[in-house]
Amino acid sequence: MIPGDNLVMKDNTAFILKLVDPFNKIKEDYLEKNRIKNLEPERKKSIIREYAESIIIAILLALLIRAFVVQAFKIPSGSMKPTLLVGDHILVNKFIYGVKFRVPFTSINYTLIPISSPKRNDVVVFIYPVDPNKDFIKRVIGLPGDTVLIKNKKIYINQRDMDDPHGFHTDQMVIPEMEQPRDNMGPIIIPPNKIFVMGDNRDESYDSRYWGFVDQKYIIGQAFILYWSWDRTEFGVRWRRLGNLIH
């Protein structure tokens, strides 16, 4: 064996390996790039899936909160002046009287878990008994078993003069009962599970004096806070009303 040849063979092998090595590196880089490219669609799908899941969860939570806890309403008329004005936006606590489920566009409002009953002077939102497609807001005046009498605009509950700090009158004229029940009516006894409601703007409110009692199963909830108020005539925000609690 010639020692010099062996050295040459080793040198040739090293030389060949040096030539092949860059190609291996190029191959590895190519394979790595392809692997990253293959992962990119999966990453995009994963990001899209995450956003979709977040949006769906947010929508479901919003629907659940609206259905069972809190719902926003806008005041369209002046029947509750001066407590609530046209353009006021309020939040209604739907949980306070119980866990309820309303079948959309109907007067069917199931009470799944009763919690409490409305109290006198509560401001409540309810399904209008005459037209289930409309929601009304009024103040509770009479409770089940109460005897209600209105005489010359004055309210009497169970033969006692009712303390009525929220009542507001714009018309000094007193209308006889034979013409309409605005200023004189009764006495009437409120049946079980019913309430008698009136607007705070006593002379300009269409309420229980005209169309009767409200079944408690029609009650949606109690108004508790005013979160926005827009004055259409002045074309501006009523800043001082924002955040006011509704009593």
ChimeraX attribute file (.defattr): number of C-alpha atoms within 10 A of each C-alpha:
attribute: neighborCount
match mode: 1-to-1
recipient: residues
	/A:1	5
	/A:2	6
	/A:3	7
	/A:4	8
	/A:5	10
	/A:6	11
	/A:7	11
	/A:8	11
	/A:9	11
	/A:10	11
	/A:11	12
	/A:12	12
	/A:13	12
	/A:14	12
	/A:15	12
	/A:16	11
	/A:17	11
	/A:18	11
	/A:19	11
	/A:20	11
	/A:21	12
	/A:22	11
	/A:23	11
	/A:24	11
	/A:25	11
	/A:26	11
	/A:27	12
	/A:28	12
	/A:29	12
	/A:30	12
	/A:31	12
	/A:32	12
	/A:33	12
	/A:34	12
	/A:35	11
	/A:36	11
	/A:37	11
	/A:38	11
	/A:39	12
	/A:40	12
	/A:41	11
	/A:42	11
	/A:43	11
	/A:44	11
	/A:45	12
	/A:46	12
	/A:47	12
	/A:48	12
	/A:49	12
	/A:50	12
	/A:51	12
	/A:52	12
	/A:53	12
	/A:54	12
	/A:55	12
	/A:56	12
	/A:57	12
	/A:58	12
	/A:59	12
	/A:60	12
	/A:61	12
	/A:62	14
	/A:63	13
	/A:64	12
	/A:65	14
	/A:66	15
	/A:67	17
	/A:68	19
	/A:69	18
	/A:70	20
	/A:71	18
	/A:72	14
	/A:73	16
	/A:74	16
	/A:75	17
	/A:76	13
	/A:77	15
	/A:78	17
	/A:79	25
	/A:80	24
	/A:81	19
	/A:82	13
	/A:83	17
	/A:84	24
	/A:85	19
	/A:86	18
	/A:87	18
	/A:88	22
	/A:89	19
	/A:90	24
	/A:91	20
	/A:92	22
	/A:93	22
	/A:94	24
	/A:95	20
	/A:96	18
	/A:97	20
	/A:98	20
	/A:99	17
	/A:100	21
	/A:101	16
	/A:102	17
	/A:103	9
	/A:104	10
	/A:105	10
	/A:106	12
	/A:107	20
	/A:108	14
	/A:109	18
	/A:110	15
	/A:111	18
	/A:112	10
	/A:113	12
	/A:114	13
	/A:115	11
	/A:116	10
	/A:117	12
	/A:118	17
	/A:119	14
	/A:120	14
	/A:121	17
	/A:122	18
	/A:123	26
	/A:124	22
	/A:125	21
	/A:126	23
	/A:127	24
	/A:128	19
	/A:129	17
	/A:130	10
	/A:131	11
	/A:132	16
	/A:133	12
	/A:134	13
	/A:135	16
	/A:136	19
	/A:137	26
	/A:138	25
	/A:139	25
	/A:140	20
	/A:141	23
	/A:142	24
	/A:143	23
	/A:144	14
	/A:145	15
	/A:146	20
	/A:147	18
	/A:148	23
	/A:149	22
	/A:150	20
	/A:151	18
	/A:152	15
	/A:153	20
	/A:154	14
	/A:155	21
	/A:156	21
	/A:157	19
	/A:158	16
	/A:159	12
	/A:160	11
	/A:161	12
	/A:162	14
	/A:163	11
	/A:164	13
	/A:165	8
	/A:166	16
	/A:167	20
	/A:168	18
	/A:169	13
	/A:170	9
	/A:171	9
	/A:172	8
	/A:173	11
	/A:174	13
	/A:175	14
	/A:176	14
	/A:177	15
	/A:178	8
	/A:179	9
	/A:180	12
	/A:181	17
	/A:182	23
	/A:183	20
	/A:184	21
	/A:185	20
	/A:186	14
	/A:187	16
	/A:188	14
	/A:189	17
	/A:190	19
	/A:191	15
	/A:192	12
	/A:193	14
	/A:194	18
	/A:195	25
	/A:196	24
	/A:197	25
	/A:198	23
	/A:199	27
	/A:200	24
	/A:201	21
	/A:202	21
	/A:203	19
	/A:204	18
	/A:205	19
	/A:206	17
	/A:207	22
	/A:208	20
	/A:209	19
	/A:210	13
	/A:211	11
	/A:212	15
	/A:213	19
	/A:214	21
	/A:215	17
	/A:216	19
	/A:217	18
	/A:218	22
	/A:219	23
	/A:220	31
	/A:221	26
	/A:222	24
	/A:223	25
	/A:224	18
	/A:225	19
	/A:226	21
	/A:227	16
	/A:228	19
	/A:229	23
	/A:230	18
	/A:231	13
	/A:232	10
	/A:233	6
	/A:234	8
	/A:235	8
	/A:236	10
	/A:237	15
	/A:238	14
	/A:239	11
	/A:240	9
	/A:241	17
	/A:242	17
	/A:243	14
	/A:244	13
	/A:245	13
	/A:246	15
	/A:247	12
